[in-house]
Amino acid sequence: MKKSLSTFILASVAFLSSAAVTVDGQATTLPFAIDGEKLPTLADVVEKIEHGIVNISTATNNRRGFRNYSLEDLQEFFQSDEFFQPFFRFDNPGDRRRPRPGLNLGSGVIIDAARGYILTNNHLLTDASEVQVTLLDGRTADAEIIGADPDMDLALLKVNLPGLTAVKMGNSDALRVGDFVLALGNNFGLSATVTSGIVSALGRSGLGLEQYEEYIQTDAAINPGSSGGALVNLRGEVIGINTAILSPAGGNVGIAFAIPVNTAASVVEQIIEYGRVRRGILGIHFQELTQDMAQAFGLEQIEGVLINQILPGSAADQAGMKEGDVLIGVNGSRVLDGSQLRTTIALIRVGELVEVEYVRDGEVMLGSGRIGDRARQIVHGEDIAERLDSVVFENLQRPDQGVLVASVERGSHAWRSGIREGDVVVEVNQQKINDVQGFSQAIGDPDDLILLRINRQDETYFIAMH
């Protein structure tokens, strides 16, 4: 037992190292010697990547800061605590109610040294009036925002600086649960911070962080300021962009999330080509499967989604799918649930051929069709009126039935007014609407009162928005 354990330890050390030693008669390597003892190090990995990680600060006109909480949130926490209050001095609380420039601190990854491209999180740039990048060698430069994808929380910046060092991109599809990883970023504004851990899980979704989710979960310590930094494998390759932590108090508790680099690369390609991401649609409405439904449809596992509606002429229609089918595969990959399906489709380019696998009457069927352009089917509320900010409206799959509220941000003005995801808007300012174009036209003066008539679970409501 002791021999087995010591062999395991030495073999693990050898995996991370580079100077000679023998394990079970086999020559391997270890890096450094201290008092004759060979010790492992991750310094070589860090040296490969550290100059490609930058600090990002943004001047804003509000107090939004780190992904989980800002410095002022910390102040408010300590000020409200009787134990900590005597040890901290704060400005008059009333002063914090007045808008004033803020400073968001985060991280970014240099992905193209020649063109000066830096990949980071979109949430760092919210309401940013200025964006500044600081390199590891201390140089700074103002950055230009090339484009962003709020739905996946990614943004692309550009700086004009010589002598940049780009990171090497890895393959996030090759990751396995249990792989060792490093996280590099600017934790709490402390530049060039490195932490280590493992891949805790893959394909995490349904967290409610973003519209599309398929995260790498890790226990490498990621804290406020790490957002936009790199998750790196032991070859020194970036395999994820750090984006969020799950924490009741704002600090690291060993549950953090990164966007897979393959997903990020797909987004970057479209931002460079189009200035934005052209999101595709399969052309279906669906519901999640339950155990009873899976049994009723003759499925052995609770995997896939049940199709409720098909958009005429869509990729799903071209593939021969019908209402009542169970979609179980897309492009050779299994469909596990609705959240994963949405992310999968969102990464397929508009116009690309998609292969689908579905079940009908117990028989597995195959079909294909070309992905449509979601931009022709949706409208963002802020493009219509400021009061509709953070709402996404989408055409229904059947015409002449109104417009679906595809999503609405909790706590927004629209949310407080009573609009909820799943509502169907059938009238705007007492005008019947059939699609998102009709919705936009019916608004008229965006500063006037907006009167919506909605259907919600077979009930009709009126909502007035001032």
Secondary structure as the mmCIF struct_conf table of DSSP 4:
data_model
#
loop_
_struct_conf.conf_type_id
_struct_conf.id
_struct_conf.beg_label_comp_id
_struct_conf.beg_label_asym_id
_struct_conf.beg_label_seq_id
_struct_conf.end_label_comp_id
_struct_conf.end_label_asym_id
_struct_conf.end_label_seq_id
HELX_RH_AL_P HELX_RH_AL_P1 LYS A 2 PHE A 15
TURN_TY1_P TURN_TY1_P1 LEU A 16 LEU A 16
BEND BEND1 ALA A 19 ALA A 19
STRN STRN1 ALA A 20 VAL A 23
TURN_TY1_P TURN_TY1_P2 ASP A 24 GLY A 25
STRN STRN2 GLN A 26 THR A 29
STRN STRN3 PHE A 32 ILE A 34
TURN_TY1_P TURN_TY1_P3 ASP A 35 GLY A 36
STRN STRN4 GLU A 37 LEU A 39
HELX_RH_AL_P HELX_RH_AL_P2 ALA A 43 ILE A 49
HELX_RH_3T_P HELX_RH_3T_P1 GLU A 50 GLY A 52
STRN STRN5 ILE A 53 THR A 60
BEND BEND2 ASN A 61 ASN A 62
BEND BEND3 PHE A 66 ASN A 68
HELX_RH_AL_P HELX_RH_AL_P3 LEU A 71 GLN A 79
TURN_TY1_P TURN_TY1_P4 SER A 80 SER A 80
TURN_TY1_P TURN_TY1_P5 GLU A 82 PHE A 84
HELX_RH_3T_P HELX_RH_3T_P2 GLN A 85 PHE A 87
HELX_RH_3T_P HELX_RH_3T_P3 PRO A 93 ARG A 97
BEND BEND4 ARG A 98 ARG A 98
STRN STRN6 GLY A 102 ASP A 112
TURN_TY1_P TURN_TY1_P6 ALA A 113 GLY A 116
STRN STRN7 TYR A 117 THR A 120
HELX_RH_3T_P HELX_RH_3T_P4 ASN A 122 LEU A 125
TURN_TY1_P TURN_TY1_P7 THR A 126 ASP A 127
STRN STRN8 ALA A 128 THR A 134
TURN_TY1_P TURN_TY1_P8 LEU A 136 ASP A 137
BEND BEND5 GLY A 138 GLY A 138
STRN STRN9 THR A 140 ASP A 142
STRN STRN10 GLU A 144 ASP A 149
TURN_TY1_P TURN_TY1_P9 PRO A 150 ASP A 153
STRN STRN11 LEU A 154 LYS A 158
BEND BEND6 PRO A 162 GLY A 163
HELX_LH_PP_P HELX_LH_PP_P1 ALA A 166 VAL A 167
STRN STRN12 LYS A 168 MET A 169
HELX_RH_3T_P HELX_RH_3T_P5 SER A 172 ALA A 174
TURN_TY1_P TURN_TY1_P10 VAL A 177 GLY A 178
STRN STRN13 PHE A 180 GLY A 185
HELX_RH_3T_P HELX_RH_3T_P6 ASN A 187 GLY A 189
TURN_TY1_P TURN_TY1_P11 SER A 191 ALA A 192
STRN STRN14 THR A 193 ARG A 204
BEND BEND7 LEU A 207 TYR A 212
STRN STRN15 TYR A 215 THR A 218
BEND BEND8 ALA A 220 ALA A 220
TURN_TY1_P TURN_TY1_P12 PRO A 224 GLY A 225
TURN_TY1_P TURN_TY1_P13 SER A 227 GLY A 228
STRN STRN16 ALA A 230 VAL A 232
TURN_TY1_P TURN_TY1_P14 LEU A 234 ARG A 235
BEND BEND9 GLY A 236 GLY A 236
STRN STRN17 GLU A 237 ILE A 245
BEND BEND10 PRO A 248 GLY A 251
BEND BEND11 GLY A 254 GLY A 254
STRN STRN18 ALA A 256 PRO A 260
HELX_RH_AL_P HELX_RH_AL_P4 VAL A 261 TYR A 274
BEND BEND12 GLY A 275 ARG A 276
STRN STRN19 GLY A 280 ILE A 281
STRN STRN20 ILE A 284 GLU A 288
HELX_RH_AL_P HELX_RH_AL_P5 GLN A 291 ALA A 296
TURN_TY1_P TURN_TY1_P15 PHE A 297 GLY A 298
BEND BEND13 GLU A 300 ILE A 302
BEND BEND14 GLY A 304 GLY A 304
STRN STRN21 VAL A 305 ILE A 310
TURN_TY1_P TURN_TY1_P16 PRO A 312 GLY A 313
BEND BEND15 SER A 314 SER A 314
HELX_RH_AL_P HELX_RH_AL_P6 ALA A 315 GLN A 318
TURN_TY1_P TURN_TY1_P17 ALA A 319 GLY A 320
TURN_TY1_P TURN_TY1_P18 GLU A 323 GLY A 324
STRN STRN22 VAL A 326 VAL A 330
TURN_TY1_P TURN_TY1_P19 ASN A 331 GLY A 332
STRN STRN23 SER A 333 ARG A 334
HELX_RH_AL_P HELX_RH_AL_P7 GLY A 338 ALA A 346
TURN_TY1_P TURN_TY1_P20 LEU A 347 LEU A 347
BEND BEND16 ILE A 348 ILE A 348
HELX_LH_PP_P HELX_LH_PP_P2 ARG A 349 ARG A 349
TURN_TY1_P TURN_TY1_P21 VAL A 350 GLY A 351
STRN STRN24 LEU A 353 ARG A 360
TURN_TY1_P TURN_TY1_P22 ASP A 361 GLY A 362
STRN STRN25 GLU A 363 ARG A 370
HELX_LH_PP_P HELX_LH_PP_P3 ILE A 371 ILE A 371
STRN STRN26 GLY A 372 ASP A 373
HELX_RH_3T_P HELX_RH_3T_P7 ARG A 374 ARG A 376
TURN_TY1_P TURN_TY1_P23 GLN A 377 GLN A 377
STRN STRN27 ILE A 378 HIS A 380
HELX_RH_3T_P HELX_RH_3T_P8 GLY A 381 ASP A 383
TURN_TY1_P TURN_TY1_P24 ILE A 384 ILE A 384
HELX_RH_3T_P HELX_RH_3T_P9 GLU A 386 LEU A 388
TURN_TY1_P TURN_TY1_P25 ASP A 389 SER A 390
STRN STRN28 VAL A 391 ASN A 395
BEND BEND17 GLN A 397 ARG A 398
TURN_TY1_P TURN_TY1_P26 PRO A 399 ASP A 400
BEND BEND18 GLN A 401 GLN A 401
STRN STRN29 VAL A 403 VAL A 408
TURN_TY1_P TURN_TY1_P27 ARG A 410 GLY A 411
BEND BEND19 SER A 412 SER A 412
HELX_RH_AL_P HELX_RH_AL_P8 HIS A 413 SER A 417
TURN_TY1_P TURN_TY1_P28 GLY A 418 GLY A 418
TURN_TY1_P TURN_TY1_P29 GLU A 421 GLY A 422
STRN STRN30 VAL A 424 VAL A 428
TURN_TY1_P TURN_TY1_P30 ASN A 429 GLN A 430
STRN STRN31 GLN A 431 LYS A 432
BEND BEND20 ASP A 435 ASP A 435
HELX_RH_AL_P HELX_RH_AL_P9 VAL A 436 ILE A 443
BEND BEND21 ASP A 445 ASP A 445
TURN_TY1_P TURN_TY1_P31 PRO A 446 ASP A 447
BEND BEND22 ASP A 448 ASP A 448
STRN STRN32 ILE A 450 ARG A 456
TURN_TY1_P TURN_TY1_P32 GLN A 457 ASP A 458
STRN STRN33 GLU A 459 MET A 465
#
